[in-house]
């Protein structure tokens, strides 16, 4: 708070002084905002009320965006940034805001505890997981201390001097757990730097085809309508269906879904239930007034299980739990009569 108060006192001064004061002010406000958000999110996780809104995210782009946010601070400290990134996207199903929060905490930690040298960010993937590694040449710690860095009360004496509440790594661990991933902290000793390695499951909807999938017959080509208010999710499902030879149109919400259906005359409609405005249930009701089940198959997409109260009474022929897998969609389309 002292840094903010003193910065405000000189904002009305000379131009150069004002600019420097504003830079300090923004940095301190961002730091305090992150501390407050971390406190709130740890509290939400402990109470079981933190929601994860999953969508398909390219880890490579997500990490690069986080690095851009701290690039100036890295430059001011005279540190080098090194990247080892794959050429192709690395897709996971995750909450993009929570992923950004993970990278922000890890990169801020690396920056805080590194006075010289470099920060290295590496992204890899295998057949099932994305592996992200952030390594620094900072102060490091005794290897026997690394086992407790994710504990609630863990904070080093040096960490307290540098500012912070010791919540960053705890929050990272909890957020990674909510994404069904793993995280590990490593250091070979004081002065030898640190490394954080985490894994996240790859998006099943964009996993490369394996032999068992290759043996499944591709479904007959149909006109398909996707109705979802989240463009990234809708577009990714569209790409997946097009890779199966389907003819796809997308409506980003219920407002124009009916109009597109009038024009396109789809044979199958994948409809998200959790849309603002005209709900998925209302879209299905209006479509059913015009198209019989033999003309149009309605498929509900939802994060709720089919027996959840919110899913009861829906007039859909099929119900898919998000995220629907490649194999599930192929099997569903193959089960439909060709009309």
Beta strands, then each sheet from edge to edge (+ up, - down):
strand 1: 55-58
strand 2: 80-84
strand 3: 91-94
strand 4: 118-125
strand 5: 129-136
strand 6: 182-186
strand 7: 194-201
strand 8: 223-227
strand 9: 247-251
strand 10: 268-272
strand 11: 297-302
strand 12: 318-321
sheet 1: 1+ 3-
sheet 2: 2+ 4+ 5- 7+ 6-
sheet 3: 9+ 8+ 10+ 11+ 12+
end
